[in-house]
Amino acid sequence: MAKHGIAILGAGMIGAAHASGYRTYLPRFVGRIDGLSLATICDENESLARALVANYGFAKVSGDWRSVLDDPEIGIVSVALPNFLHLEVVSAALERGKHVICEKPLALNAADARTLSRKAQASKGCSATVFNYRRIPAVAAIRELIAAGEIGAPNQLLVQFQCDYAADPDLPYSWRYARARAGAGALLDIGAHAIDMARFLVGEVAEVAGAMASISIKQRHLALGATKGHDRVALSAETRPVENDDFVSALLRFENGCQGLFCASRVAVGFGNTLSFTVAGTKGQLKAPPRYLSGSERLE
Ligand SMILES: NC(=O)c1ccc[n+]([C@@H]2O[C@H](COP(=O)([O-])OP(=O)(O)OC[C@H]3O[C@@H](n4cnc5c(N)ncnc54)[C@H](O)[C@@H]3O)[C@@H](O)[C@H]2O)c1
């Protein structure tokens, strides 16, 4: 019988969301997929993995992702580790024939992402990355309306992801602010979702006509202990420079001729976690206004 034990690598902010998702949806698939089970949660900070195992009913804790991938009981792997580990960990999982879902951004740069894409295509498993905002039913409906010609030919798109998760200078330095560990800053962390949304709605980008990126909080204090997501923790007096963008904007041209304006910020005070877009066409426009995609505002 095929082994489809589920493992989550990384028990930080988003590893917890994966655990909750598997726990919620497992009953739908039991009996349809052989050997499906909530198997292992792995984090080098084993106390985080232990807490998720207890909360979501997984069987085992691990501190070593390599041994998890070598376990023949594991068939499905969620990679919820910091960005710099995605290339190595996903490559190893694909080589072992696992089904892999890897958090965005897939890699630190386009060349590494292409390498993973090629390995995924050559692997016998299924693989995906996490562009979760596409899965909002209203967004899928808007895409269908655009494809059906309801707004005519799309000619202008505005997409923005405004967040304030890093606006407080007293939040700790973490892997997110180091270029070698995160790659770009707001561009990859949240801009990746906005760019994916634009591609989902109007197609591929043909040209980036101009772009700017800025760092507004230049130094951050080291944490005294471990960091998790954007959580507040006790700080050391020692600081490190922030090496990647706090906000970024760009002018885009899509293959279908549509012109696009994109921006992403992690220091947009007062915005919370706000992805929004407007697509205008020759016959009308569709929009998901600020707060809609992360809150309850009515679709216009
Ligand atoms: N899809 C989304 O909306 C979304 C939202 C947040 C984060 N993410 C992505 O999820 C990934 C993780 O982000 P996060 O916010 O959960 O980070 P995090 O810092 O909260 O968690 C990362 C965890 O990985 C663990 N870790 C680090 N190195 C390890 C190693 N060698 N072996 C085992 N564990 C190790 C850390 O101890 C930490 O608990 C990132 O790629 C991020 O971009 C996606």
The ligand as an SDF file (V2000), in Angstrom:
LIG
                    3D

 44 48  0  0  0  0  0  0  0  0999 V2000
    1.3420   31.7610    1.9330 N   0  0  0  0  0  0  0  0  0  0  0  0
    1.3940   32.7410    2.8090 C   0  0  0  0  0  0  0  0  0  0  0  0
    0.5080   33.5970    2.8650 O   0  0  0  0  0  0  0  0  0  0  0  0
    2.5650   32.8070    3.7770 C   0  0  0  0  0  0  0  0  0  0  0  0
    2.4320   33.5520    4.9730 C   0  0  0  0  0  0  0  0  0  0  0  0
    3.5360   33.5810    5.8510 C   0  0  0  0  0  0  0  0  0  0  0  0
    4.7360   32.9210    5.5340 C   0  0  0  0  0  0  0  0  0  0  0  0
    4.8160   32.2380    4.3360 N   0  0  0  0  0  0  0  0  0  0  0  0
    6.0740   31.5650    3.9650 C   0  0  0  0  0  0  0  0  0  0  0  0
    6.2720   30.4670    4.8590 O   0  0  0  0  0  0  0  0  0  0  0  0
    7.6640   30.2570    5.0970 C   0  0  0  0  0  0  0  0  0  0  0  0
    7.9140   30.2820    6.6060 C   0  0  0  0  0  0  0  0  0  0  0  0
    7.5080   31.5480    7.1160 O   0  0  0  0  0  0  0  0  0  0  0  0
    7.0740   31.7300    8.6590 P   0  0  0  0  0  0  0  0  0  0  0  0
    6.4980   33.0860    8.7790 O   0  0  0  0  0  0  0  0  0  0  0  0
    6.2900   30.5700    9.1220 O   0  0  0  0  0  0  0  0  0  0  0  0
    8.5270   31.7310    9.3500 O   0  0  0  0  0  0  0  0  0  0  0  0
    8.8520   31.4390   10.8830 P   0  0  0  0  0  0  0  0  0  0  0  0
   10.1610   32.0700   11.1430 O   0  0  0  0  0  0  0  0  0  0  0  0
    7.6790   31.7840   11.7500 O   0  0  0  0  0  0  0  0  0  0  0  0
    8.9760   29.8410   10.9130 O   0  0  0  0  0  0  0  0  0  0  0  0
   10.0150   29.1560   10.2920 C   0  0  0  0  0  0  0  0  0  0  0  0
   10.3670   27.9510   11.1720 C   0  0  0  0  0  0  0  0  0  0  0  0
   11.3930   27.1980   10.5250 O   0  0  0  0  0  0  0  0  0  0  0  0
   12.2390   26.6770   11.5370 C   0  0  0  0  0  0  0  0  0  0  0  0
   13.5410   26.3280   10.9750 N   0  0  0  0  0  0  0  0  0  0  0  0
   14.5120   27.1650   10.5120 C   0  0  0  0  0  0  0  0  0  0  0  0
   15.5630   26.4450   10.0470 N   0  0  0  0  0  0  0  0  0  0  0  0
   15.2480   25.1370   10.2260 C   0  0  0  0  0  0  0  0  0  0  0  0
   15.9140   23.9130    9.9320 C   0  0  0  0  0  0  0  0  0  0  0  0
   17.1380   23.8820    9.3650 N   0  0  0  0  0  0  0  0  0  0  0  0
   15.2900   22.7500   10.2480 N   0  0  0  0  0  0  0  0  0  0  0  0
   14.0670   22.7430   10.8310 C   0  0  0  0  0  0  0  0  0  0  0  0
   13.3810   23.8820   11.1270 N   0  0  0  0  0  0  0  0  0  0  0  0
   13.9680   25.0620   10.8290 C   0  0  0  0  0  0  0  0  0  0  0  0
   12.3330   27.7950   12.5690 C   0  0  0  0  0  0  0  0  0  0  0  0
   12.7160   27.3020   13.8400 O   0  0  0  0  0  0  0  0  0  0  0  0
   10.9110   28.3730   12.5390 C   0  0  0  0  0  0  0  0  0  0  0  0
   10.0900   27.8340   13.5650 O   0  0  0  0  0  0  0  0  0  0  0  0
    8.3900   31.3690    4.3290 C   0  0  0  0  0  0  0  0  0  0  0  0
    8.8190   30.8760    3.0910 O   0  0  0  0  0  0  0  0  0  0  0  0
    7.3060   32.4370    4.1250 C   0  0  0  0  0  0  0  0  0  0  0  0
    7.5030   33.2280    2.9660 O   0  0  0  0  0  0  0  0  0  0  0  0
    3.7690   32.1750    3.4790 C   0  0  0  0  0  0  0  0  0  0  0  0
  1  2  1  0
  2  3  2  0
  2  4  1  0
  4  5  1  0
  4 44  2  0
  5  6  2  0
  6  7  1  0
  7  8  2  0
  8  9  1  0
  8 44  1  0
  9 10  1  0
  9 42  1  0
 10 11  1  0
 11 12  1  0
 11 40  1  0
 12 13  1  0
 13 14  1  0
 14 15  2  0
 14 16  1  0
 14 17  1  0
 17 18  1  0
 18 19  2  0
 18 20  1  0
 18 21  1  0
 21 22  1  0
 22 23  1  0
 23 24  1  0
 23 38  1  0
 24 25  1  0
 25 26  1  0
 25 36  1  0
 26 27  1  0
 26 35  1  0
 27 28  2  0
 28 29  1  0
 29 30  1  0
 29 35  2  0
 30 31  1  0
 30 32  2  0
 32 33  1  0
 33 34  2  0
 34 35  1  0
 36 37  1  0
 36 38  1  0
 38 39  1  0
 40 41  1  0
 40 42  1  0
 42 43  1  0
M  CHG  2   8   1  16  -1
M  END
$$$$
